[in-house]
């Protein structure tokens, strides 16, 4: 008989009970870890649930939630027939969790993320750390130092009067950790409508909780709506340099970032690609009949031709061969059928005459052949992830910093004469100068004409 099958090694009913509790505890860990993994972007999830994962303001909640779970099982373990082994495991888990909890003191961002969340603010700390006031004081001091050194603005008079309550959202909890986070939201104290003098915007905001603050689930959207009151007075916020902030700009208003990347960072094709891809995704229904599938393929083929294809795109995206090959397998044959041999010579690309300015080549492709098997709604996913990462690490920090300059960022005014010179990469649209001349993107004819900062139209220097 194998050693493991000996009768004395069989699990007893008590053993099974302990294992069931262990599985339950590990389930709580799984809920917390998976909820804290992600990009922080609110999007439609499975089963019609709309939410986000990986929120930095939920990290402290994660520690508190797991500590509560361990505290509960530490209390009930004494009722187990043989609690010693289970109790030792609980104590070791507690020590490990406490070790990493204390590491939050290495940076103020976790405290700031929770303190600047309208549903929590510093009240959450005073409630949950009531017996450890020194923790609250230390966290406040860390955030205060950041505010004093980088963010303090002018004295303001804060009106604490608020509007009526907002409509409540339906409470739907998709795991116990999410329920813990939502139930930790604090209802704001009712204001008496009086005015209080506060020394700066930070104190003003902490003092003027509004009706509906406990319903806020996305503090980035909350502050985005109030940017006109605060953004122009403060330097770049670390939270604005997150991927979620970039995602919001790309989805809501990519044009300022497009202008900046085109005329300052010289990477306009990246933003144009992400914007065009977003439009393509939004216009594709979940189920496609044959006619709609051909239409979706043609629009995707246009994206490939304008931004990806080394033969057709004026400024192809900077992709590795591993990212490029799957797209070539899907689109290259159709591109050659609809576009011929392409505009670029892959060996000596600069030995040809520039193509006359026209609308983007991809907008005119019309393929009627058989749709490749590899075509699907996620055909651009890997490339989109790669390009978005390039924008995030290269263009986005510069854009955020430029947006916070005292005079905002100024668009360069390029002058040009009769000969042609490459000085910028523009989106895939024609720009008309004041003489009605279509100017090819990336090429500027030097004729004493400059670029107007606001209207994106070329004007004579004398008119500026």
Secondary structure, DSSP 8 states (H G I E B T S, - for coil): --GGG-GGGS--HHHHHHHHHHHHHHHHHHHHHHHT-S----EE-GGG-EE-S--GGGHHHHHHHHHHHHHHHHHHGGGSTT-HHHHHHHHHHHHHHHHHHGGGGG-SHHHHHHHTSTTTHHHHHHHHTTT-HHHHHHHHHHHHHHIIIII----EEEE--------------SSHHHHHHHHT--------S-EEEESSHHHHHHH---TTGGG---HHHHHHHTHHHHGGGS---GGGGSHHHHHHHHHH--HHHHHHHHHTSS-HHHHHHHHHHHHHHHH--SS--HHHHHHHHHHHHHHIIIII-TTT-TT-----HHHHHHHHHHHHHHHHHHHTT-S--SSSTTSS------S-GGGG----S---TT--TTTTHHHHHHHHHHIIIIIIHHHHHHHTSTT---------EEEEEE-----SS-EE-TTS-EE-TTEEEESSEEE-TTT--EEEGGG-
